[in-house]
């Protein structure tokens, strides 16, 4: 009986860790999507990459790839841009 209880606790802990990692990944993706939306808005207002980075208080190395994807491929959706950025990281 105690062996079954121990196995159940281990399985429960593994499941909880998986859930926590999923939540963390979801939060991270949400933050990236928010930044992509903000960069898109700055592009639509005609702001340059440097000004966009300064406005968003982010390093230009982070903003530039997003900015370039948006300007070169305006048809791409935010999720698609996120996927491209994650692939190149």
Order of alpha helices (4+ residues) and beta strands (2+ residues): alpha-alpha-alpha-alpha
